Amino acid sequence: MDYGHLIEEKIKQSMKNGDFDNLPGKGKPLPKDEFAHLPPELRNSYRILKNANMLPEEMILKKEMVEIEDLLAGITDPQLSAHYKKEWKEKKLRFDMMMEKRKLDQSGAFKQYQSKINRRFGF
């Protein structure tokens, strides 16, 4: 079934009724897409993940690395410090391998996005 004709008729009827006259932002430009710097094939995926309050795996690893760095700054026990340094190195290695596998480090869009992420995490 083709619903396009039915939908168009409903829209025309709503326009006649003035249902679209008082919409917020009417007459203003659309807001900038926060994912405009990503490659088109990744935009919808990142938007869906963001709306679901989910992070991509590489962002989870980055976040964990930052948390470990914060812990290391306050640790005075050498054994505990060595444990967390080892854990950080493992996460860093996993992150680097993931980035190489995805070849995102060769993407100009990812480099721009990565700098924004690094600033947000305080790098």
Distance bins in CASP14 RR format, pairs under 12 A and 6 or more apart:
PFRMAT RR
TARGET T0000
AUTHOR 0000-0000-0000
RMODE 2
METHOD distances of the structure
MODEL  1
1 7 0 0 0 0 0 1 0 0 0 0 0
2 8 0 0 0 0 0 1 0 0 0 0 0
3 9 0 0 0 0 0 1 0 0 0 0 0
3 10 0 0 0 0 1 0 0 0 0 0 0
3 11 0 0 0 0 0 1 0 0 0 0 0
4 10 0 0 0 0 1 0 0 0 0 0 0
4 11 0 0 0 0 1 0 0 0 0 0 0
4 12 0 0 0 0 0 1 0 0 0 0 0
5 11 0 0 0 0 0 1 0 0 0 0 0
5 12 0 0 0 0 0 1 0 0 0 0 0
6 12 0 0 0 0 0 1 0 0 0 0 0
6 13 0 0 0 0 0 1 0 0 0 0 0
7 13 0 0 0 0 0 1 0 0 0 0 0
7 14 0 0 0 0 0 1 0 0 0 0 0
8 14 0 0 0 0 0 1 0 0 0 0 0
8 15 0 0 0 0 0 1 0 0 0 0 0
9 15 0 0 0 0 0 1 0 0 0 0 0
9 16 0 0 0 0 0 1 0 0 0 0 0
10 16 0 0 0 0 0 1 0 0 0 0 0
10 17 0 0 0 0 0 1 0 0 0 0 0
10 19 0 0 0 0 0 1 0 0 0 0 0
10 20 0 0 0 0 0 1 0 0 0 0 0
11 17 0 0 0 0 0 1 0 0 0 0 0
11 18 0 0 0 0 0 1 0 0 0 0 0
11 19 0 0 0 0 1 0 0 0 0 0 0
11 20 0 0 0 0 1 0 0 0 0 0 0
12 18 0 0 0 0 0 1 0 0 0 0 0
12 19 0 0 0 0 0 1 0 0 0 0 0
12 20 0 0 0 0 0 1 0 0 0 0 0
13 19 0 0 0 0 1 0 0 0 0 0 0
13 20 0 0 0 0 0 1 0 0 0 0 0
14 20 1 0 0 1 0 0 0 0 0 0 0
14 21 0 0 0 0 0 1 0 0 0 0 0
14 23 0 0 0 0 0 1 0 0 0 0 0
15 21 0 0 0 0 1 0 0 0 0 0 0
15 23 0 0 0 0 0 1 0 0 0 0 0
18 26 0 0 0 0 0 1 0 0 0 0 0
19 26 0 0 0 0 0 1 0 0 0 0 0
20 26 1 0 0 1 0 0 0 0 0 0 0
20 27 0 0 0 0 0 1 0 0 0 0 0
21 27 0 0 0 0 0 1 0 0 0 0 0
24 31 0 0 0 0 0 1 0 0 0 0 0
25 31 0 0 0 0 1 0 0 0 0 0 0
30 36 0 0 0 0 0 1 0 0 0 0 0
33 40 0 0 0 0 0 1 0 0 0 0 0
33 43 1 0 0 1 0 0 0 0 0 0 0
33 44 0 0 0 0 0 1 0 0 0 0 0
33 46 0 0 0 0 0 1 0 0 0 0 0
33 47 0 0 0 0 1 0 0 0 0 0 0
33 50 0 0 0 0 0 1 0 0 0 0 0
34 43 0 0 0 0 1 0 0 0 0 0 0
34 46 0 0 0 0 1 0 0 0 0 0 0
34 47 0 0 0 0 1 0 0 0 0 0 0
34 50 0 0 0 0 1 0 0 0 0 0 0
34 51 0 0 0 0 0 1 0 0 0 0 0
34 113 0 0 0 0 0 1 0 0 0 0 0
34 116 0 0 0 0 1 0 0 0 0 0 0
35 41 0 0 0 0 0 1 0 0 0 0 0
35 42 1 0 0 1 0 0 0 0 0 0 0
35 43 1 0 1 0 0 0 0 0 0 0 0
35 44 0 0 0 0 1 0 0 0 0 0 0
35 45 0 0 0 0 1 0 0 0 0 0 0
35 46 1 0 1 0 0 0 0 0 0 0 0
35 47 1 0 1 0 0 0 0 0 0 0 0
35 48 0 0 0 0 0 1 0 0 0 0 0
35 49 0 0 0 0 0 1 0 0 0 0 0
35 50 0 0 0 0 1 0 0 0 0 0 0
35 51 0 0 0 0 0 1 0 0 0 0 0
35 109 0 0 0 0 1 0 0 0 0 0 0
35 112 0 0 0 0 0 1 0 0 0 0 0
35 113 0 0 0 0 1 0 0 0 0 0 0
35 116 0 0 0 0 0 1 0 0 0 0 0
36 42 0 0 0 0 0 1 0 0 0 0 0
36 43 1 0 0 1 0 0 0 0 0 0 0
36 46 0 0 0 0 0 1 0 0 0 0 0
36 47 0 0 0 0 0 1 0 0 0 0 0
36 109 0 0 0 0 1 0 0 0 0 0 0
36 112 0 0 0 0 0 1 0 0 0 0 0
36 113 0 0 0 0 0 1 0 0 0 0 0
36 116 0 0 0 0 0 1 0 0 0 0 0
37 43 0 0 0 0 1 0 0 0 0 0 0
37 46 0 0 0 0 0 1 0 0 0 0 0
37 107 0 0 0 0 0 1 0 0 0 0 0
37 108 0 0 0 0 1 0 0 0 0 0 0
37 109 1 0 1 0 0 0 0 0 0 0 0
37 110 0 0 0 0 1 0 0 0 0 0 0
37 111 0 0 0 0 1 0 0 0 0 0 0
37 112 1 0 1 0 0 0 0 0 0 0 0
37 113 1 0 1 0 0 0 0 0 0 0 0
37 114 0 0 0 0 0 1 0 0 0 0 0
37 115 0 0 0 0 0 1 0 0 0 0 0
37 116 0 0 0 0 1 0 0 0 0 0 0
37 117 0 0 0 0 0 1 0 0 0 0 0
38 44 0 0 0 0 1 0 0 0 0 0 0
38 45 0 0 0 0 1 0 0 0 0 0 0
38 46 1 0 0 1 0 0 0 0 0 0 0
38 47 0 0 0 0 1 0 0 0 0 0 0
38 49 0 0 0 0 0 1 0 0 0 0 0
38 50 0 0 0 0 0 1 0 0 0 0 0
38 56 0 0 0 0 0 1 0 0 0 0 0
38 104 0 0 0 0 0 1 0 0 0 0 0
38 107 0 0 0 0 1 0 0 0 0 0 0
38 108 0 0 0 0 0 1 0 0 0 0 0
38 109 1 0 1 0 0 0 0 0 0 0 0
38 110 1 0 0 1 0 0 0 0 0 0 0
38 111 0 0 0 0 0 1 0 0 0 0 0
38 112 0 0 0 0 1 0 0 0 0 0 0
38 113 1 0 0 1 0 0 0 0 0 0 0
38 114 0 0 0 0 0 1 0 0 0 0 0
38 116 0 0 0 0 0 1 0 0 0 0 0
38 117 0 0 0 0 0 1 0 0 0 0 0
39 45 0 0 0 0 0 1 0 0 0 0 0
39 46 0 0 0 0 0 1 0 0 0 0 0
39 102 0 0 0 0 0 1 0 0 0 0 0
39 103 0 0 0 0 0 1 0 0 0 0 0
39 104 0 0 0 0 1 0 0 0 0 0 0
39 106 0 0 0 0 0 1 0 0 0 0 0
39 107 1 0 0 1 0 0 0 0 0 0 0
39 108 0 0 0 0 1 0 0 0 0 0 0
39 109 1 0 1 0 0 0 0 0 0 0 0
39 110 0 0 0 0 1 0 0 0 0 0 0
39 111 0 0 0 0 0 1 0 0 0 0 0
39 112 0 0 0 0 0 1 0 0 0 0 0
39 113 0 0 0 0 1 0 0 0 0 0 0
40 46 0 0 0 0 0 1 0 0 0 0 0
40 47 0 0 0 0 0 1 0 0 0 0 0
40 109 0 0 0 0 1 0 0 0 0 0 0
41 107 0 0 0 0 0 1 0 0 0 0 0
41 109 0 0 0 0 0 1 0 0 0 0 0
42 48 0 0 0 0 0 1 0 0 0 0 0
42 49 0 0 0 0 0 1 0 0 0 0 0
42 50 0 0 0 0 0 1 0 0 0 0 0
42 56 0 0 0 0 1 0 0 0 0 0 0
42 102 0 0 0 0 0 1 0 0 0 0 0
42 104 0 0 0 0 1 0 0 0 0 0 0
42 107 0 0 0 0 1 0 0 0 0 0 0
42 109 0 0 0 0 1 0 0 0 0 0 0
42 110 0 0 0 0 1 0 0 0 0 0 0
42 113 0 0 0 0 1 0 0 0 0 0 0
43 49 0 0 0 0 0 1 0 0 0 0 0
43 50 0 0 0 0 0 1 0 0 0 0 0
43 109 0 0 0 0 1 0 0 0 0 0 0
43 113 0 0 0 0 0 1 0 0 0 0 0
44 50 0 0 0 0 0 1 0 0 0 0 0
44 51 0 0 0 0 0 1 0 0 0 0 0
45 51 0 0 0 0 0 1 0 0 0 0 0
45 52 0 0 0 0 0 1 0 0 0 0 0
45 54 0 0 0 0 0 1 0 0 0 0 0
45 56 0 0 0 0 1 0 0 0 0 0 0
46 52 0 0 0 0 0 1 0 0 0 0 0
46 54 0 0 0 0 1 0 0 0 0 0 0
46 55 0 0 0 0 1 0 0 0 0 0 0
46 56 1 0 0 1 0 0 0 0 0 0 0
46 58 0 0 0 0 0 1 0 0 0 0 0
46 59 0 0 0 0 1 0 0 0 0 0 0
46 109 0 0 0 0 0 1 0 0 0 0 0
46 110 0 0 0 0 0 1 0 0 0 0 0
46 113 0 0 0 0 1 0 0 0 0 0 0
46 117 0 0 0 0 0 1 0 0 0 0 0
47 54 0 0 0 0 0 1 0 0 0 0 0
47 56 0 0 0 0 0 1 0 0 0 0 0
48 54 0 0 0 0 1 0 0 0 0 0 0
48 56 0 0 0 0 0 1 0 0 0 0 0
49 55 1 0 0 1 0 0 0 0 0 0 0
49 56 1 0 0 1 0 0 0 0 0 0 0
49 57 0 0 0 0 0 1 0 0 0 0 0
49 58 0 0 0 0 0 1 0 0 0 0 0
49 59 0 0 0 0 1 0 0 0 0 0 0
49 60 0 0 0 0 0 1 0 0 0 0 0
50 56 0 0 0 0 1 0 0 0 0 0 0
50 59 0 0 0 0 0 1 0 0 0 0 0
54 60 0 0 0 0 1 0 0 0 0 0 0
55 61 0 0 0 0 1 0 0 0 0 0 0
55 62 0 0 0 0 1 0 0 0 0 0 0
55 63 1 0 0 1 0 0 0 0 0 0 0
55 64 0 0 0 0 0 1 0 0 0 0 0
55 117 0 0 0 0 0 1 0 0 0 0 0
55 120 0 0 0 0 0 1 0 0 0 0 0
55 121 0 0 0 0 0 1 0 0 0 0 0
56 62 0 0 0 0 1 0 0 0 0 0 0
56 63 0 0 0 0 0 1 0 0 0 0 0
56 95 0 0 0 0 0 1 0 0 0 0 0
56 98 0 0 0 0 1 0 0 0 0 0 0
56 99 0 0 0 0 0 1 0 0 0 0 0
56 102 0 0 0 0 1 0 0 0 0 0 0
56 104 0 0 0 0 0 1 0 0 0 0 0
56 110 0 0 0 0 0 1 0 0 0 0 0
56 113 0 0 0 0 0 1 0 0 0 0 0
56 117 0 0 0 0 0 1 0 0 0 0 0
57 63 0 0 0 0 0 1 0 0 0 0 0
57 64 0 0 0 0 0 1 0 0 0 0 0
57 91 0 0 0 0 0 1 0 0 0 0 0
57 94 0 0 0 0 1 0 0 0 0 0 0
57 95 0 0 0 0 1 0 0 0 0 0 0
57 97 0 0 0 0 0 1 0 0 0 0 0
57 98 1 0 0 1 0 0 0 0 0 0 0
57 99 0 0 0 0 0 1 0 0 0 0 0
57 101 0 0 0 0 0 1 0 0 0 0 0
57 102 0 0 0 0 1 0 0 0 0 0 0
57 104 0 0 0 0 0 1 0 0 0 0 0
58 64 0 0 0 0 0 1 0 0 0 0 0
58 65 0 0 0 0 0 1 0 0 0 0 0
58 91 0 0 0 0 0 1 0 0 0 0 0
58 92 0 0 0 0 0 1 0 0 0 0 0
58 94 0 0 0 0 1 0 0 0 0 0 0
58 95 1 0 0 1 0 0 0 0 0 0 0
58 96 0 0 0 0 0 1 0 0 0 0 0
58 97 0 0 0 0 0 1 0 0 0 0 0
58 98 1 0 1 0 0 0 0 0 0 0 0
58 99 1 0 0 1 0 0 0 0 0 0 0
58 100 0 0 0 0 0 1 0 0 0 0 0
58 101 0 0 0 0 0 1 0 0 0 0 0
58 102 1 0 0 1 0 0 0 0 0 0 0
58 104 0 0 0 0 1 0 0 0 0 0 0
58 105 0 0 0 0 0 1 0 0 0 0 0
58 110 0 0 0 0 1 0 0 0 0 0 0
58 113 0 0 0 0 0 1 0 0 0 0 0
58 114 0 0 0 0 1 0 0 0 0 0 0
58 117 0 0 0 0 1 0 0 0 0 0 0
59 65 0 0 0 0 0 1 0 0 0 0 0
59 66 0 0 0 0 0 1 0 0 0 0 0
59 95 0 0 0 0 1 0 0 0 0 0 0
59 98 0 0 0 0 0 1 0 0 0 0 0
59 99 0 0 0 0 0 1 0 0 0 0 0
59 104 0 0 0 0 0 1 0 0 0 0 0
59 113 0 0 0 0 0 1 0 0 0 0 0
59 114 0 0 0 0 0 1 0 0 0 0 0
59 116 0 0 0 0 0 1 0 0 0 0 0
59 117 1 0 0 1 0 0 0 0 0 0 0
59 118 0 0 0 0 0 1 0 0 0 0 0
59 120 0 0 0 0 1 0 0 0 0 0 0
59 121 0 0 0 0 1 0 0 0 0 0 0
60 66 0 0 0 0 0 1 0 0 0 0 0
60 67 0 0 0 0 0 1 0 0 0 0 0
60 91 0 0 0 0 1 0 0 0 0 0 0
60 94 0 0 0 0 0 1 0 0 0 0 0
60 95 0 0 0 0 1 0 0 0 0 0 0
60 98 0 0 0 0 0 1 0 0 0 0 0
60 117 0 0 0 0 0 1 0 0 0 0 0
60 121 0 0 0 0 0 1 0 0 0 0 0
61 67 0 0 0 0 0 1 0 0 0 0 0
61 68 0 0 0 0 0 1 0 0 0 0 0
61 87 0 0 0 0 0 1 0 0 0 0 0
61 88 0 0 0 0 0 1 0 0 0 0 0
61 90 0 0 0 0 0 1 0 0 0 0 0
61 91 1 0 1 0 0 0 0 0 0 0 0
61 92 0 0 0 0 1 0 0 0 0 0 0
61 93 0 0 0 0 0 1 0 0 0 0 0
61 94 1 0 0 1 0 0 0 0 0 0 0
61 95 1 0 1 0 0 0 0 0 0 0 0
61 96 0 0 0 0 1 0 0 0 0 0 0
61 97 0 0 0 0 0 1 0 0 0 0 0
61 98 1 0 0 1 0 0 0 0 0 0 0
61 99 0 0 0 0 1 0 0 0 0 0 0
61 117 0 0 0 0 0 1 0 0 0 0 0
61 121 0 0 0 0 0 1 0 0 0 0 0
62 68 0 0 0 0 0 1 0 0 0 0 0
62 69 0 0 0 0 0 1 0 0 0 0 0
62 88 0 0 0 0 0 1 0 0 0 0 0
62 91 0 0 0 0 1 0 0 0 0 0 0
62 92 0 0 0 0 1 0 0 0 0 0 0
62 94 0 0 0 0 0 1 0 0 0 0 0
62 95 1 0 0 1 0 0 0 0 0 0 0
62 96 0 0 0 0 0 1 0 0 0 0 0
62 98 0 0 0 0 0 1 0 0 0 0 0
62 99 0 0 0 0 0 1 0 0 0 0 0
62 113 0 0 0 0 0 1 0 0 0 0 0
62 114 0 0 0 0 1 0 0 0 0 0 0
62 117 1 0 0 1 0 0 0 0 0 0 0
62 118 0 0 0 0 1 0 0 0 0 0 0
62 120 0 0 0 0 1 0 0 0 0 0 0
62 121 1 0 0 1 0 0 0 0 0 0 0
62 122 0 0 0 0 0 1 0 0 0 0 0
62 123 0 0 0 0 1 0 0 0 0 0 0
63 69 0 0 0 0 0 1 0 0 0 0 0
63 70 0 0 0 0 0 1 0 0 0 0 0
63 91 0 0 0 0 1 0 0 0 0 0 0
63 95 0 0 0 0 0 1 0 0 0 0 0
63 117 0 0 0 0 1 0 0 0 0 0 0
63 118 0 0 0 0 0 1 0 0 0 0 0
63 120 0 0 0 0 1 0 0 0 0 0 0
63 121 1 0 0 1 0 0 0 0 0 0 0
63 122 0 0 0 0 0 1 0 0 0 0 0
63 123 0 0 0 0 0 1 0 0 0 0 0
64 70 0 0 0 0 0 1 0 0 0 0 0
64 71 0 0 0 0 0 1 0 0 0 0 0
64 84 0 0 0 0 0 1 0 0 0 0 0
64 87 0 0 0 0 1 0 0 0 0 0 0
64 88 0 0 0 0 1 0 0 0 0 0 0
64 90 0 0 0 0 0 1 0 0 0 0 0
64 91 1 0 1 0 0 0 0 0 0 0 0
64 92 0 0 0 0 0 1 0 0 0 0 0
64 94 0 0 0 0 1 0 0 0 0 0 0
64 95 0 0 0 0 1 0 0 0 0 0 0
64 121 0 0 0 0 0 1 0 0 0 0 0
65 71 0 0 0 0 0 1 0 0 0 0 0
65 72 0 0 0 0 0 1 0 0 0 0 0
65 84 0 0 0 0 0 1 0 0 0 0 0
65 85 0 0 0 0 0 1 0 0 0 0 0
65 87 0 0 0 0 1 0 0 0 0 0 0
65 88 1 0 1 0 0 0 0 0 0 0 0
65 89 0 0 0 0 1 0 0 0 0 0 0
65 90 0 0 0 0 0 1 0 0 0 0 0
65 91 1 0 1 0 0 0 0 0 0 0 0
65 92 1 0 0 1 0 0 0 0 0 0 0
65 93 0 0 0 0 0 1 0 0 0 0 0
65 94 0 0 0 0 1 0 0 0 0 0 0
65 95 1 0 0 1 0 0 0 0 0 0 0
65 96 0 0 0 0 0 1 0 0 0 0 0
65 117 0 0 0 0 0 1 0 0 0 0 0
65 118 0 0 0 0 0 1 0 0 0 0 0
65 121 0 0 0 0 1 0 0 0 0 0 0
65 122 0 0 0 0 0 1 0 0 0 0 0
65 123 0 0 0 0 1 0 0 0 0 0 0
66 72 0 0 0 0 0 1 0 0 0 0 0
66 73 0 0 0 0 0 1 0 0 0 0 0
66 88 0 0 0 0 1 0 0 0 0 0 0
66 91 0 0 0 0 0 1 0 0 0 0 0
66 92 0 0 0 0 0 1 0 0 0 0 0
66 95 0 0 0 0 0 1 0 0 0 0 0
66 117 0 0 0 0 0 1 0 0 0 0 0
66 118 0 0 0 0 1 0 0 0 0 0 0
66 120 0 0 0 0 1 0 0 0 0 0 0
66 121 1 0 1 0 0 0 0 0 0 0 0
66 122 1 0 0 1 0 0 0 0 0 0 0
66 123 1 0 0 1 0 0 0 0 0 0 0
67 73 0 0 0 0 0 1 0 0 0 0 0
67 84 0 0 0 0 1 0 0 0 0 0 0
67 87 0 0 0 0 0 1 0 0 0 0 0
67 88 0 0 0 0 1 0 0 0 0 0 0
67 91 0 0 0 0 1 0 0 0 0 0 0
67 121 0 0 0 0 1 0 0 0 0 0 0
68 74 0 0 0 0 0 1 0 0 0 0 0
68 75 0 0 0 0 0 1 0 0 0 0 0
68 80 0 0 0 0 0 1 0 0 0 0 0
68 81 0 0 0 0 0 1 0 0 0 0 0
68 83 0 0 0 0 0 1 0 0 0 0 0
68 84 1 0 1 0 0 0 0 0 0 0 0
68 85 0 0 0 0 1 0 0 0 0 0 0
68 86 0 0 0 0 0 1 0 0 0 0 0
68 87 1 0 0 1 0 0 0 0 0 0 0
68 88 1 0 1 0 0 0 0 0 0 0 0
68 89 0 0 0 0 1 0 0 0 0 0 0
68 90 0 0 0 0 0 1 0 0 0 0 0
68 91 1 0 0 1 0 0 0 0 0 0 0
68 92 0 0 0 0 1 0 0 0 0 0 0
69 75 0 0 0 0 0 1 0 0 0 0 0
69 81 0 0 0 0 0 1 0 0 0 0 0
69 84 0 0 0 0 1 0 0 0 0 0 0
69 85 0 0 0 0 1 0 0 0 0 0 0
69 87 0 0 0 0 0 1 0 0 0 0 0
69 88 1 0 0 1 0 0 0 0 0 0 0
69 89 0 0 0 0 0 1 0 0 0 0 0
69 91 0 0 0 0 0 1 0 0 0 0 0
69 92 0 0 0 0 0 1 0 0 0 0 0
69 121 0 0 0 0 1 0 0 0 0 0 0
69 122 0 0 0 0 1 0 0 0 0 0 0
69 123 0 0 0 0 1 0 0 0 0 0 0
70 84 0 0 0 0 0 1 0 0 0 0 0
70 88 0 0 0 0 0 1 0 0 0 0 0
70 121 0 0 0 0 0 1 0 0 0 0 0
70 122 0 0 0 0 0 1 0 0 0 0 0
71 77 0 0 0 0 0 1 0 0 0 0 0
71 80 0 0 0 0 1 0 0 0 0 0 0
71 81 0 0 0 0 1 0 0 0 0 0 0
71 83 0 0 0 0 0 1 0 0 0 0 0
71 84 1 0 1 0 0 0 0 0 0 0 0
71 85 0 0 0 0 0 1 0 0 0 0 0
71 87 0 0 0 0 1 0 0 0 0 0 0
71 88 0 0 0 0 1 0 0 0 0 0 0
72 78 0 0 0 0 0 1 0 0 0 0 0
72 80 0 0 0 0 1 0 0 0 0 0 0
72 81 1 0 0 1 0 0 0 0 0 0 0
72 82 0 0 0 0 0 1 0 0 0 0 0
72 83 0 0 0 0 0 1 0 0 0 0 0
72 84 1 0 1 0 0 0 0 0 0 0 0
72 85 1 0 0 1 0 0 0 0 0 0 0
72 86 0 0 0 0 0 1 0 0 0 0 0
72 87 0 0 0 0 1 0 0 0 0 0 0
72 88 1 0 0 1 0 0 0 0 0 0 0
72 89 0 0 0 0 0 1 0 0 0 0 0
73 81 0 0 0 0 0 1 0 0 0 0 0
73 84 0 0 0 0 0 1 0 0 0 0 0
73 85 0 0 0 0 0 1 0 0 0 0 0
73 88 0 0 0 0 0 1 0 0 0 0 0
74 80 0 0 0 0 1 0 0 0 0 0 0
74 81 0 0 0 0 1 0 0 0 0 0 0
74 84 0 0 0 0 0 1 0 0 0 0 0
75 81 1 0 1 0 0 0 0 0 0 0 0
75 82 0 0 0 0 1 0 0 0 0 0 0
75 83 0 0 0 0 1 0 0 0 0 0 0
75 84 1 0 0 1 0 0 0 0 0 0 0
75 85 0 0 0 0 1 0 0 0 0 0 0
75 87 0 0 0 0 0 1 0 0 0 0 0
75 88 0 0 0 0 0 1 0 0 0 0 0
77 83 0 0 0 0 1 0 0 0 0 0 0
77 84 0 0 0 0 1 0 0 0 0 0 0
78 84 0 0 0 0 0 1 0 0 0 0 0
78 85 0 0 0 0 0 1 0 0 0 0 0
79 85 0 0 0 0 0 1 0 0 0 0 0
79 86 0 0 0 0 0 1 0 0 0 0 0
80 86 0 0 0 0 0 1 0 0 0 0 0
80 87 0 0 0 0 0 1 0 0 0 0 0
81 87 0 0 0 0 0 1 0 0 0 0 0
81 88 0 0 0 0 0 1 0 0 0 0 0
82 88 0 0 0 0 0 1 0 0 0 0 0
82 89 0 0 0 0 0 1 0 0 0 0 0
83 89 0 0 0 0 0 1 0 0 0 0 0
83 90 0 0 0 0 0 1 0 0 0 0 0
84 90 0 0 0 0 0 1 0 0 0 0 0
84 91 0 0 0 0 0 1 0 0 0 0 0
85 91 0 0 0 0 0 1 0 0 0 0 0
85 92 0 0 0 0 0 1 0 0 0 0 0
86 92 0 0 0 0 0 1 0 0 0 0 0
86 93 0 0 0 0 0 1 0 0 0 0 0
87 93 0 0 0 0 0 1 0 0 0 0 0
87 94 0 0 0 0 0 1 0 0 0 0 0
88 94 0 0 0 0 0 1 0 0 0 0 0
88 95 0 0 0 0 0 1 0 0 0 0 0
89 95 0 0 0 0 0 1 0 0 0 0 0
89 96 0 0 0 0 0 1 0 0 0 0 0
90 96 0 0 0 0 0 1 0 0 0 0 0
90 97 0 0 0 0 0 1 0 0 0 0 0
91 97 0 0 0 0 0 1 0 0 0 0 0
91 98 0 0 0 0 0 1 0 0 0 0 0
92 98 0 0 0 0 0 1 0 0 0 0 0
92 99 0 0 0 0 0 1 0 0 0 0 0
93 99 0 0 0 0 0 1 0 0 0 0 0
93 100 0 0 0 0 0 1 0 0 0 0 0
94 100 0 0 0 0 0 1 0 0 0 0 0
94 101 0 0 0 0 0 1 0 0 0 0 0
95 101 0 0 0 0 0 1 0 0 0 0 0
95 102 0 0 0 0 0 1 0 0 0 0 0
95 104 0 0 0 0 0 1 0 0 0 0 0
95 105 0 0 0 0 0 1 0 0 0 0 0
95 114 0 0 0 0 0 1 0 0 0 0 0
95 117 0 0 0 0 0 1 0 0 0 0 0
96 102 0 0 0 0 0 1 0 0 0 0 0
96 104 0 0 0 0 0 1 0 0 0 0 0
96 105 0 0 0 0 1 0 0 0 0 0 0
97 103 0 0 0 0 0 1 0 0 0 0 0
97 105 0 0 0 0 0 1 0 0 0 0 0
98 104 0 0 0 0 1 0 0 0 0 0 0
98 105 0 0 0 0 0 1 0 0 0 0 0
99 105 1 0 1 0 0 0 0 0 0 0 0
99 106 0 0 0 0 1 0 0 0 0 0 0
99 107 0 0 0 0 0 1 0 0 0 0 0
99 110 0 0 0 0 1 0 0 0 0 0 0
99 111 0 0 0 0 0 1 0 0 0 0 0
99 114 0 0 0 0 1 0 0 0 0 0 0
100 106 0 0 0 0 1 0 0 0 0 0 0
102 110 0 0 0 0 1 0 0 0 0 0 0
103 110 0 0 0 0 1 0 0 0 0 0 0
104 110 1 0 1 0 0 0 0 0 0 0 0
104 111 0 0 0 0 1 0 0 0 0 0 0
104 112 0 0 0 0 0 1 0 0 0 0 0
104 113 0 0 0 0 1 0 0 0 0 0 0
104 114 0 0 0 0 1 0 0 0 0 0 0
104 117 0 0 0 0 0 1 0 0 0 0 0
105 111 1 0 0 1 0 0 0 0 0 0 0
105 113 0 0 0 0 0 1 0 0 0 0 0
105 114 0 0 0 0 1 0 0 0 0 0 0
107 113 0 0 0 0 1 0 0 0 0 0 0
107 114 0 0 0 0 1 0 0 0 0 0 0
108 114 0 0 0 0 1 0 0 0 0 0 0
108 115 0 0 0 0 0 1 0 0 0 0 0
109 115 0 0 0 0 0 1 0 0 0 0 0
109 116 0 0 0 0 0 1 0 0 0 0 0
110 116 0 0 0 0 0 1 0 0 0 0 0
110 117 0 0 0 0 1 0 0 0 0 0 0
110 118 0 0 0 0 0 1 0 0 0 0 0
111 117 0 0 0 0 0 1 0 0 0 0 0
111 118 0 0 0 0 0 1 0 0 0 0 0
112 118 0 0 0 0 0 1 0 0 0 0 0
112 119 0 0 0 0 0 1 0 0 0 0 0
113 119 0 0 0 0 0 1 0 0 0 0 0
113 120 0 0 0 0 0 1 0 0 0 0 0
114 120 0 0 0 0 0 1 0 0 0 0 0
114 121 0 0 0 0 0 1 0 0 0 0 0
114 123 0 0 0 0 1 0 0 0 0 0 0
115 121 0 0 0 0 0 1 0 0 0 0 0
115 122 0 0 0 0 0 1 0 0 0 0 0
115 123 0 0 0 0 1 0 0 0 0 0 0
116 122 0 0 0 0 0 1 0 0 0 0 0
116 123 0 0 0 0 0 1 0 0 0 0 0
117 123 0 0 0 0 1 0 0 0 0 0 0
END
